[in-house]
Amino acid sequence: MASKSSESSSPTAGQPGPEQFLNLQKELLEAYEEASRSWLARVKSEVDLWSKLAQSLTESRSAPEVLQVYQQCVAQRMQMAAEDGRRLSEECQKIMSKVARSSWPGSSGST
């Protein structure tokens, strides 16, 4: 029994060793950091959008102007939401491909 537990903890053919896990962790951390920077920039653009809306509303002189300002803001926000979805999908695919490329046992045939 003791030999089985020591065998299962050591890498065997087709199973990753500690270096491979560390490399995968490093790659995933880099992908997460890149995504984090991207989302922080996205948050800044959201703040800029709402600040611009507030400024434009205070400068508006009539109801039609206010409606136009809101319409432009909503259209831009919808475009940003679509880009958010695309970006999230790309980031998830990038991370999943890194995991799938790793030599984790069962990662190639389980999905």
C-alpha positions in Angstrom: 0.0 0.0 0.0 2.8 2.4 0.9 4.4 1.8 -2.4 1.2 2.6 -4.3 0.8 6.0 -2.7 4.4 6.9 -3.5 4.0 5.7 -7.0 0.9 7.8 -7.6 2.7 11.0 -6.4 5.6 10.6 -8.8 5.2 11.5 -12.5 4.8 8.6 -14.8 4.7 8.4 -18.6 2.0 10.7 -19.9 1.5 12.5 -16.5 2.9 16.0 -15.8 5.7 16.6 -13.5 6.1 19.6 -11.1 7.8 21.7 -13.8 4.9 21.3 -16.1 2.4 22.3 -13.4 4.5 25.4 -12.6 4.7 26.3 -16.3 1.0 26.0 -16.6 0.5 28.1 -13.5 2.8 30.7 -14.9 1.0 30.8 -18.2 -2.4 31.0 -16.5 -1.2 33.8 -14.3 0.0 35.7 -17.3 -3.4 35.2 -19.0 -5.2 36.4 -15.9 -3.0 39.4 -15.6 -3.6 40.3 -19.2 -7.3 39.9 -18.8 -7.2 42.0 -15.6 -5.5 44.9 -17.4 -8.0 44.7 -20.2 -11.0 44.8 -17.8 -9.5 47.7 -15.9 -9.2 49.6 -19.1 -12.8 48.6 -19.8 -14.0 49.9 -16.4 -12.2 53.2 -17.2 -14.1 53.5 -20.5 -17.4 52.9 -18.6 -16.6 55.7 -16.2 -15.7 57.9 -19.1 -19.0 57.1 -20.8 -21.1 58.0 -17.8 -19.1 61.1 -17.1 -19.6 62.3 -20.7 -23.3 61.6 -20.4 -23.5 63.7 -17.3 -21.6 66.5 -19.0 -23.7 66.3 -22.1 -27.0 66.3 -20.2 -26.0 69.5 -18.3 -25.2 71.1 -21.6 -28.4 70.1 -23.3 -30.9 72.9 -23.8 -34.0 71.0 -24.9 -35.9 67.7 -24.5 -35.0 66.5 -28.0 -31.3 67.2 -27.2 -31.6 65.2 -24.0 -33.2 62.3 -25.8 -30.5 62.4 -28.5 -27.8 62.3 -25.8 -29.4 59.4 -24.1 -29.9 57.6 -27.4 -26.2 58.0 -28.2 -25.1 56.8 -24.8 -27.3 53.7 -24.9 -26.1 52.8 -28.4 -22.5 53.2 -27.2 -23.2 51.2 -24.1 -24.8 48.4 -26.1 -21.7 48.3 -28.4 -19.5 48.1 -25.3 -21.6 45.2 -23.9 -21.2 43.3 -27.2 -17.5 43.9 -27.1 -17.5 42.7 -23.5 -19.1 39.4 -24.5 -16.6 38.9 -27.3 -13.7 39.7 -25.0 -14.9 37.4 -22.3 -15.3 34.6 -24.8 -11.8 35.1 -26.2 -10.3 35.2 -22.8 -12.1 32.0 -21.7 -11.0 30.3 -24.9 -7.4 31.4 -24.4 -7.3 30.0 -20.8 -9.1 26.8 -21.7 -6.7 26.2 -24.6 -3.7 26.6 -22.2 -5.3 24.1 -19.9 -6.1 21.7 -22.7 -2.6 22.0 -24.2 -1.1 21.0 -20.8 -0.3 17.4 -20.2 -2.9 16.9 -17.4 -4.0 13.3 -17.3 -7.3 13.0 -19.1 -7.3 16.5 -20.4 -7.2 15.4 -24.1 -9.9 12.8 -24.1 -12.4 13.8 -21.4 -14.2 16.6 -23.4 
